[in-house]
Amino acid sequence: MRNHARMVAILLSTLGALLVVPPPGGAAVPAPLTRQHLLTLSDYESVYPTLRQPSRVVLRSPVFAPRGCEDQGQVVRGATRIQGSLSTGARRRSVDLIDQNLVRFDTVAQARSLVGRYRHFSKACVGDVRTDDGEGGRVLLKNRAWQPLRVGEQSAGVLIGWFSGGSATWRRVLAVRVGRTVSVLDVSFSDIRPPQGPVLDLGGLAIDRLG
């Protein structure tokens, strides 16, 4: 009986050792991102005090980041991710939609690479692109350079105009890195380009949340 109990103890100890295997290279497993890391409705209202009927949802969607100069984004999931999406009541020449994607990677190099893709797009992919909306509608994309002031440890920006069916939407995207985590803010305005200042202010608030 004692031998049987001893064998069970040894077996459980062995299984425990197998289950707690350290990550390759000794790197720590990234802590999961939660809604506490996202910008809050109060954060948005502090930067855009005239928001009309704001509505916020939290998802687990990946980032669709630039892949070279293609007009289709590439899915980036990282080790852990979370998204907060803010929509507002329809009003011309103002905030229409704000998406914040947070992605945490296994390594700093992977996080750097994601920010680098936005920087490359803004430098190398400036110009007009004729494409479609995925349902047969014609779309004109106006890719414009934007090199924002540095936010966090590394940052990059993208400015894109979407013209379709007589309407125009401008998106200013700000990617900010802190360690292995990247915050990607995508701020859409109807008819006009989103002013730079408030987007940079949101980027600073995003850094505070990650801290």
C-alpha positions as CSV (number, residue, x, y, z in Angstrom):
1,M,0.0,0.0,0.0
2,R,2.8,2.3,0.9
3,N,4.6,1.5,-2.3
4,H,1.4,2.3,-4.3
5,A,1.0,5.6,-2.6
6,R,4.6,6.5,-3.2
7,M,4.3,5.6,-7.0
8,V,1.2,7.9,-7.2
9,A,3.1,10.7,-5.6
10,I,6.0,10.3,-8.0
11,L,3.6,10.2,-11.0
12,L,1.8,13.4,-9.9
13,S,5.1,15.2,-9.4
14,T,6.3,14.1,-12.8
15,L,3.0,15.3,-14.5
16,G,3.3,18.6,-12.6
17,A,6.8,19.2,-14.0
18,L,5.6,18.4,-17.5
19,L,2.7,20.8,-17.2
20,V,4.8,23.7,-16.0
21,V,7.3,23.9,-18.9
22,P,9.0,27.3,-19.2
23,P,8.7,29.1,-22.5
24,P,11.4,28.7,-25.1
25,G,14.5,30.8,-24.4
26,G,13.3,31.5,-20.9
27,A,11.0,34.3,-22.0
28,A,8.0,35.0,-19.7
29,V,4.5,34.2,-21.0
30,P,2.8,37.5,-21.9
31,A,0.2,38.6,-19.4
32,P,-3.3,38.7,-21.0
33,L,-4.7,42.0,-22.1
34,T,-8.0,42.9,-20.5
35,R,-10.6,45.7,-20.9
36,Q,-8.7,47.6,-18.1
37,H,-5.9,48.2,-20.6
38,L,-8.3,49.9,-23.1
39,L,-9.2,53.5,-23.3
40,T,-12.4,54.3,-21.6
41,L,-15.4,56.3,-22.7
42,S,-14.2,59.1,-20.3
43,D,-10.8,59.1,-22.0
44,Y,-12.5,59.6,-25.4
45,E,-14.8,62.3,-24.1
46,S,-11.9,64.2,-22.5
47,V,-10.3,64.5,-26.0
48,Y,-13.5,64.8,-28.0
49,P,-15.9,66.6,-25.7
50,T,-18.6,67.0,-28.4
51,L,-19.1,63.3,-29.1
52,R,-22.8,62.6,-29.9
53,Q,-24.4,59.4,-28.5
54,P,-21.2,57.5,-28.1
55,S,-21.5,53.7,-27.9
56,R,-18.6,51.4,-26.9
57,V,-18.1,47.7,-27.4
58,V,-15.2,45.4,-26.4
59,L,-14.1,42.5,-28.7
60,R,-11.3,40.1,-29.3
61,S,-10.7,41.0,-32.9
62,P,-7.2,41.0,-34.5
63,V,-5.5,43.9,-36.1
64,F,-5.6,44.2,-39.9
65,A,-2.2,45.8,-40.4
66,P,-0.5,46.9,-43.7
67,R,1.2,44.3,-45.8
68,G,3.5,46.2,-48.0
69,C,1.5,48.6,-50.1
70,E,-1.5,46.3,-50.7
71,D,-5.0,47.7,-50.2
72,Q,-5.9,44.7,-48.1
73,G,-4.7,44.4,-44.5
74,Q,-3.0,41.3,-43.0
75,V,-4.4,39.7,-39.8
76,V,-2.1,40.1,-36.8
77,R,-3.1,38.3,-33.6
78,G,0.0,38.3,-31.4
79,A,0.1,36.3,-28.2
80,T,-2.9,38.2,-26.7
81,R,-5.2,40.9,-28.0
82,I,-8.3,43.0,-27.3
83,Q,-10.2,45.7,-29.1
84,G,-12.4,48.6,-28.0
85,S,-14.6,50.2,-30.7
86,L,-16.4,53.5,-30.2
87,S,-19.2,54.6,-32.6
88,T,-21.1,57.9,-32.5
89,G,-24.3,59.5,-33.8
90,A,-24.1,60.5,-37.4
91,R,-22.7,64.0,-37.8
92,R,-20.7,65.4,-40.7
93,R,-17.2,66.7,-40.4
94,S,-16.7,65.0,-37.0
95,V,-15.7,61.8,-35.3
96,D,-17.5,58.8,-36.8
97,L,-15.7,55.8,-35.4
98,I,-12.7,55.1,-33.2
99,D,-11.1,51.6,-33.0
100,Q,-8.3,50.8,-30.5
101,N,-6.6,47.5,-31.0
102,L,-4.1,46.3,-28.3
103,V,-1.7,43.4,-29.3
104,R,0.9,41.9,-27.0
105,F,3.6,39.8,-28.5
106,D,6.1,37.2,-27.2
107,T,9.1,39.4,-28.1
108,V,9.9,43.1,-28.4
109,A,11.2,42.4,-31.9
110,Q,7.7,41.3,-33.0
111,A,6.2,44.4,-31.6
112,R,8.8,46.6,-33.3
113,S,8.0,44.9,-36.6
114,L,4.3,45.7,-36.4
115,V,5.0,49.4,-35.8
116,G,7.6,49.3,-38.6
117,R,4.9,48.1,-41.1
118,Y,2.9,51.3,-40.5
119,R,5.9,53.5,-40.8
120,H,6.9,51.7,-44.1
121,F,3.3,52.2,-45.5
122,S,3.3,55.9,-44.7
123,K,6.7,56.4,-46.4
124,A,6.5,54.0,-49.4
125,C,2.8,53.8,-50.2
126,V,1.8,57.4,-50.7
127,G,-0.6,57.9,-53.6
128,D,-4.0,57.2,-54.9
129,V,-5.3,53.6,-55.3
130,R,-8.5,52.5,-57.1
131,T,-10.0,49.4,-55.6
132,D,-13.4,48.1,-54.5
133,D,-15.3,47.7,-51.3
134,G,-15.6,43.9,-51.5
135,E,-19.1,44.1,-52.9
136,G,-18.4,45.5,-56.3
137,G,-18.5,49.2,-55.4
138,R,-15.8,51.4,-56.6
139,V,-13.5,53.0,-54.0
140,L,-10.7,55.6,-54.3
141,L,-8.1,55.3,-51.5
142,K,-5.9,58.4,-50.9
143,N,-2.8,57.3,-49.0
144,R,-1.0,60.2,-47.5
145,A,2.2,60.5,-45.5
146,W,2.0,61.1,-41.7
147,Q,5.0,60.9,-39.5
148,P,3.7,61.8,-36.0
149,L,5.6,63.0,-33.1
150,R,7.0,60.1,-31.1
151,V,4.6,58.6,-28.5
152,G,5.8,55.9,-26.2
153,E,8.9,53.9,-27.0
154,Q,8.1,53.8,-30.8
155,S,5.3,55.1,-32.9
156,A,4.2,55.5,-36.5
157,G,1.2,56.9,-38.4
158,V,-1.0,56.4,-41.4
159,L,-3.5,58.7,-43.1
160,I,-6.0,57.2,-45.5
161,G,-9.0,58.8,-47.3
162,W,-11.8,56.5,-48.4
163,F,-14.0,57.9,-51.2
164,S,-17.0,55.9,-52.3
165,G,-20.5,56.7,-53.6
166,G,-20.2,60.4,-53.2
167,S,-19.1,60.1,-49.5
168,A,-15.7,60.5,-47.9
169,T,-14.2,59.1,-44.8
170,W,-10.7,59.9,-43.5
171,R,-8.8,57.7,-41.1
172,R,-5.8,58.7,-39.1
173,V,-4.0,55.6,-37.6
174,L,-1.5,55.8,-34.8
175,A,0.5,52.8,-33.8
176,V,2.3,53.1,-30.4
177,R,4.6,50.6,-28.8
178,V,5.4,50.0,-25.1
179,G,7.7,47.0,-24.6
180,R,6.0,44.0,-26.2
181,T,2.6,45.7,-26.5
182,V,1.3,47.8,-29.4
183,S,-1.7,50.1,-29.3
184,V,-3.2,50.8,-32.7
185,L,-5.7,53.7,-32.8
186,D,-7.8,54.2,-35.9
187,V,-9.8,57.4,-35.8
188,S,-12.3,58.1,-38.6
189,F,-13.9,61.4,-39.5
190,S,-16.5,62.1,-42.1
191,D,-15.6,64.5,-44.9
192,I,-12.4,65.9,-43.3
193,R,-9.1,64.7,-42.1
194,P,-9.0,64.0,-38.3
195,P,-6.8,66.7,-36.7
196,Q,-3.5,65.3,-35.4
197,G,-3.5,66.8,-31.9
198,P,-6.4,64.8,-30.4
199,V,-5.2,61.5,-32.0
200,L,-1.8,62.0,-30.3
201,D,-3.5,62.9,-27.1
202,L,-5.4,59.6,-27.2
203,G,-2.1,57.8,-27.9
204,G,-0.7,59.3,-24.7
205,L,-3.7,58.2,-22.7
206,A,-3.3,54.7,-24.2
207,I,0.3,54.6,-22.9
208,D,-1.0,55.6,-19.4
209,R,-3.4,52.7,-19.5
210,L,-0.7,50.2,-20.4
211,G,1.5,51.5,-17.6
